[in-house]
Amino acid sequence: MRILLPTLYGNLGGSTRVLLAAAEALRAEHEVHVRAPRPEADSRTGPSLPGDAIDTLGRKLAAMPRLGWCVLREVAFLRRLRPDLIHVHDEIALYVWGTAGRIAGIPVLWHVHMREGVGRTRALRDRLSSAKLFISRHSVGEGQTKPHAVIRNPVTPPALALHPTDGRLRLAVIGTLSDRKNQALAVETIAALAARGRPASLDLYGESLDRRIGDRLQALATEHGVARQVRRHGHTPLGDALAATDVLLAPSTYENQPLIVLEALAAGIPVVASDIPAHREIAALLNTPALTLCPADAGAFADAAAAARPDPTVVKTVARAFGPQRFGLELRDFVASLATKGIVAPR
C-alpha cells in the first residue's frame, strides 16, 4: 500500500513528531511518502505554517486563499503520486488533503490529535475523513459513523544531561504560550511558593504565537513580585529543557494525550497536572505517585510541587503503555483493517 503522510507545519510539535513516528512504523510494511516543510520529508510543501498559527476564526479566514491554492496544488500532486491512503495528523492537513483527496478519489485517515469539533465543524470533518484514529478514550465522541480505533501516541524518553542547580525548586511549563496551556497558573504557583517561603524558579519553554499572551504573563509575574523568578526561553530542545527541571507543571485547561507529561515521567521527572480528562486517563493507566492531579488553584499546585517526588518504576510503566513498538503494531493492524473493510482499495 502506498501511504501519504502530509502536513503544512514545519515545527516539531506533538502532531508532527507522531506523524514522523507513524511514517517510520508504516514503512515496515508499506511504501510511505512524507510531504512536509521539514528536512525529514520525501517532498516539500513549501513555506511552513508556524505552530498553532491558524487557531482563531479571523486567522482561518485570512488563510483561506493560501489554503485554497494548496488544495489545487495537492490535487495535482496526488494524481502524480497516486497514493492508496492519505494519513493526516492535524486539522489544517485534514482540510487541505481531505478536500484534495475527495477530488482525487483517495481515502483519508484522520489522526485526531485535538478535538473532533461539534455541530457543522464535526460534520465537515467527518465528510473529509474516511476513518479516524483517536489517541485517548475520553476524546471519542458519540455517534461515530466511520471506522475508528483508539491508539495511544508513542513516547520516546529524551536523553538528559544534568544541569547544575542553585538549590531552588526548578519548575517548568513546556509548550506553546497560550491560554489553553494556562502558563498564568504556573506564574501564580511561583507566587504561592514565594509566599510560603519556598525558593523556586519557573522556566517557560515554547514559542509565543501571540505577543499579547507573553506580555500578560510578564505583567502577571511583575504584579505578584516574581518577575525575576520567571524566565522565558522560546523553543528549546526537549532534553535540555527537562534536564533543567525538577518538577514539570502541566496546568492546561484541555489536552488530548499530552506527550510532554509522558515524556517527563519517562525521563524520571515528577509532574503536577490539572485535573482534566486527559490527565485523569494517564493517571489511571500509569498509577504512579509521580503524577499529581490538582484543581486549577495556585495554592494546590504549589503544595503539590513542593511535595513532588520521582517514581523510578514509572519509566518502565510508560514504556509498556506508550512504547513505539506497541504503537507501530496497532497502527499497522488498523491500516490493514481498512483494506479488509473496503475503505482502501487493494492494488
C-alpha positions in Angstrom: 0.0 0.0 0.0 1.3 3.5 -0.8 0.6 5.9 2.0 1.0 9.7 2.1 1.6 11.5 5.4 1.4 15.3 4.8 1.5 18.5 6.9 2.0 22.2 6.3 3.6 22.7 9.7 7.4 22.9 9.9 7.8 22.9 13.7 8.4 19.7 15.6 5.3 19.9 17.7 3.4 16.9 19.1 1.4 16.0 16.0 4.5 16.4 13.7 6.5 14.1 15.9 3.8 11.5 15.8 3.5 11.9 12.0 7.2 11.0 11.7 6.8 8.1 14.1 3.8 6.8 12.1 5.8 7.1 8.9 8.6 5.0 10.4 6.2 2.4 11.8 4.3 2.1 8.5 7.5 1.7 6.4 7.9 -1.8 7.8 5.0 -3.0 5.5 4.1 -0.1 3.2 5.5 2.4 0.7 5.4 5.7 2.7 5.8 9.3 1.4 6.2 12.1 3.9 5.2 15.5 2.5 6.1 18.4 4.8 8.3 21.6 5.1 10.9 19.6 7.1 14.3 18.1 6.3 12.9 14.5 7.0 10.3 14.8 4.3 10.4 12.9 1.0 9.0 16.1 -0.7 8.4 19.6 0.5 5.1 21.5 0.6 6.7 25.0 0.5 6.7 27.6 3.3 5.5 26.2 6.6 2.8 27.4 8.9 4.0 28.4 12.4 2.8 26.2 15.3 -0.9 26.8 16.1 -1.0 29.9 13.9 -4.5 29.2 12.5 -6.3 28.9 15.7 -9.0 31.7 15.5 -11.8 32.4 13.1 -10.1 35.6 11.9 -6.8 33.7 11.2 -8.7 30.9 9.4 -10.5 33.4 7.1 -7.2 35.1 6.4 -5.6 31.8 5.5 -8.3 30.7 3.1 -6.7 31.9 -0.1 -3.5 30.3 0.7 -5.1 27.0 1.7 -7.3 27.1 -1.4 -4.1 27.3 -3.5 -2.7 24.4 -1.5 -5.7 22.2 -2.4 -5.2 22.9 -6.1 -1.5 22.1 -5.9 -2.1 19.0 -3.9 -4.7 17.6 -6.2 -2.1 17.7 -8.9 0.5 16.1 -6.6 -1.9 13.3 -5.6 -2.6 12.5 -9.3 1.2 12.1 -9.8 1.9 10.1 -6.6 -1.3 8.0 -6.7 -1.3 7.0 -3.0 -3.8 4.5 -1.7 -4.3 6.3 1.6 -3.7 9.8 3.0 -2.9 9.8 6.7 -3.3 13.3 8.2 -2.3 14.4 11.7 -3.7 18.0 12.1 -6.8 19.9 11.3 -5.3 22.0 8.6 -3.9 18.9 6.8 -7.4 17.4 7.1 -9.0 20.4 5.4 -6.3 20.6 2.6 -5.7 16.9 1.9 -9.2 15.9 2.8 -10.6 18.2 0.1 -7.9 17.2 -2.3 -8.5 13.5 -1.5 -12.2 13.8 -2.2 -11.4 15.4 -5.6 -8.8 12.7 -6.4 -10.9 9.8 -5.0 -8.4 8.9 -2.3 -9.5 7.9 1.3 -8.2 9.9 4.2 -7.3 8.5 7.7 -7.6 11.3 10.3 -5.3 11.0 13.4 -7.4 13.1 15.8 -4.8 14.9 18.0 -7.1 17.5 19.4 -10.9 17.7 19.1 -13.3 16.4 16.5 -15.3 19.6 16.8 -19.1 20.0 17.3 -22.0 20.8 15.0 -21.1 21.8 11.5 -17.4 21.7 12.2 -17.6 18.0 13.1 -19.9 17.3 10.2 -17.4 18.8 7.8 -14.5 16.9 9.2 -16.5 13.7 9.1 -17.1 14.3 5.4 -13.4 14.9 4.7 -12.3 11.7 6.6 -12.8 8.1 5.7 -11.6 6.7 9.0 -10.3 8.0 12.4 -7.6 7.3 14.9 -8.2 8.6 18.4 -5.3 8.9 20.8 -7.3 8.7 24.1 -10.6 7.2 25.1 -12.0 10.4 26.5 -11.8 12.1 23.1 -14.0 9.6 21.2 -17.3 11.4 20.6 -20.6 9.8 20.5 -22.3 8.8 17.2 -19.2 7.6 15.3 -20.1 6.7 11.8 -16.6 5.9 10.4 -14.3 3.1 11.1 -12.2 4.2 14.1 -9.9 2.9 16.9 -8.0 4.2 19.9 -4.2 4.0 19.5 -2.2 5.9 22.1 0.6 8.0 20.6 4.2 6.7 21.2 6.6 8.2 23.7 10.4 8.1 23.5 12.2 9.1 26.6 14.6 12.0 25.9 18.2 11.8 26.8 19.0 14.2 29.7 22.3 15.9 30.7 22.4 17.0 34.3 22.3 20.8 34.8 23.7 22.4 37.9 21.1 23.7 40.4 21.3 26.7 42.8 19.2 25.0 45.4 15.9 26.5 44.3 13.0 24.2 43.2 13.1 24.4 39.4 9.6 24.3 37.9 8.8 24.4 34.1 6.0 24.5 31.6 6.9 23.2 28.2 4.5 24.1 25.3 3.3 27.0 23.2 2.4 30.0 25.2 -1.4 30.0 25.0 -4.5 30.4 27.1 -5.1 26.6 26.7 -1.7 25.7 28.2 -2.5 28.1 31.1 1.0 29.3 31.9 -0.7 32.0 34.0 -1.5 29.4 36.7 2.2 28.4 36.8 3.2 32.0 37.4 0.7 32.2 40.2 2.1 28.9 41.6 5.6 30.5 41.9 4.0 33.4 43.7 2.3 31.0 46.1 5.6 29.2 46.8 7.3 32.6 47.5 4.5 33.4 50.0 5.3 30.1 51.7 9.0 30.9 51.9 10.0 28.3 49.4 12.7 29.4 46.9 11.6 28.4 43.4 12.0 29.4 39.7 9.8 28.9 36.7 11.0 28.3 33.2 8.6 28.7 30.3 9.7 26.8 27.2 7.8 27.3 23.9 7.0 29.7 21.1 4.8 32.7 21.6 2.4 32.9 18.7 0.5 35.8 20.2 2.7 38.5 21.7 -0.1 39.7 24.0 0.0 36.4 25.9 3.7 36.8 26.7 3.1 40.4 27.7 0.2 39.3 30.0 2.4 36.6 31.7 5.2 39.2 32.2 2.7 41.6 33.7 1.3 38.9 36.0 4.8 38.0 37.2 5.5 41.6 38.0 2.2 42.1 39.7 3.0 39.1 42.1 6.6 40.2 42.6 8.1 37.2 41.0 9.4 38.6 37.7 13.0 37.7 38.4 12.0 34.1 39.1 10.1 33.6 35.8 12.2 33.1 32.7 11.0 32.7 29.1 13.2 30.6 26.7 11.3 30.1 23.4 11.8 26.8 21.6 14.3 24.6 23.4 15.4 21.0 22.7 13.2 18.8 24.9 16.2 17.1 26.6 17.8 20.4 27.5 14.5 21.7 28.9 13.7 18.6 31.0 17.3 18.3 32.2 17.0 21.8 33.9 13.6 20.8 35.5 12.9 19.4 39.0 9.1 19.3 38.6 7.0 19.8 35.4 3.8 21.8 35.7 1.0 20.9 33.3 -1.8 23.4 34.1 -3.6 23.1 30.7 -7.4 23.6 30.5 -7.6 21.0 27.8 -5.4 18.3 26.3 -6.0 15.1 24.4 -2.9 12.9 25.1 -0.2 15.4 26.3 3.1 14.0 25.2 5.1 16.3 27.4 3.6 14.8 30.6 4.5 11.3 29.5 8.0 12.4 28.3 8.7 14.0 31.6 7.6 10.9 33.6 9.6 8.7 31.3 12.6 10.8 32.0 12.1 10.4 35.7 10.7 13.9 36.4 7.6 14.2 38.6 4.6 16.1 37.1 1.9 18.3 38.7 -1.0 18.5 36.3 -4.5 20.0 36.1 -7.4 17.7 36.9 -8.8 17.3 33.4 -9.9 14.2 31.5 -6.7 13.7 29.6 -4.6 13.8 32.7 -7.0 11.6 34.6 -6.8 9.0 31.9 -3.0 8.9 32.0 -3.1 8.8 35.9 -5.4 5.7 35.7 -3.1 4.0 33.2 0.1 4.6 35.0 -1.0 4.6 38.6 2.2 6.5 39.8 2.8 8.9 42.7 5.0 10.9 40.3 1.9 12.3 38.7 -0.2 14.5 40.9 -3.6 16.0 39.7 -4.7 19.3 41.2 -7.6 21.7 40.8 -6.8 24.9 39.0 -5.6 26.6 42.1 -2.2 28.1 42.7 -2.0 27.1 46.3 -2.8 23.5 45.5 -0.3 23.5 42.7 2.4 25.0 45.0 1.8 22.4 47.7 1.9 19.5 45.2 5.1 20.9 43.5 6.8 21.2 46.9 5.9 17.6 47.8 6.6 16.0 44.3 9.0 13.2 44.1 10.1 10.9 41.2 9.0 7.3 40.9 11.7 5.0 39.5 9.2 2.4 38.4 7.1 4.7 36.2 9.8 4.8 33.4 9.1 1.1 32.6 5.4 1.7 33.0 5.4 4.4 30.4 7.4 2.2 28.1 4.9 -0.6 28.3 1.8 1.6 27.9 3.1 4.1 25.3 6.1 2.4 23.7 6.8 2.9 19.9 6.7 -0.9 19.3 3.1 -1.1 20.6 2.2 2.0 18.5 3.6 0.5 15.4 1.9 -2.9 15.7 -1.5 -1.3 16.4 -1.2 1.3 13.6 -0.3 -1.3 11.0 -3.1 -3.6 12.1 -5.7 -0.8 11.8 -4.4 0.3 8.4 -4.7 -3.4 7.3 -8.3 -3.5 8.6 -9.2 -0.5 6.3 -8.3 -2.7 3.3 -10.4 -5.6 4.5 -13.4 -3.2 5.1 -13.1 -1.8 1.6 -12.0 1.7 2.7 -8.7 1.3 0.9 -8.8 -0.4 -2.5 -6.1 -3.1 -2.8 -3.6 -2.6 -5.6 
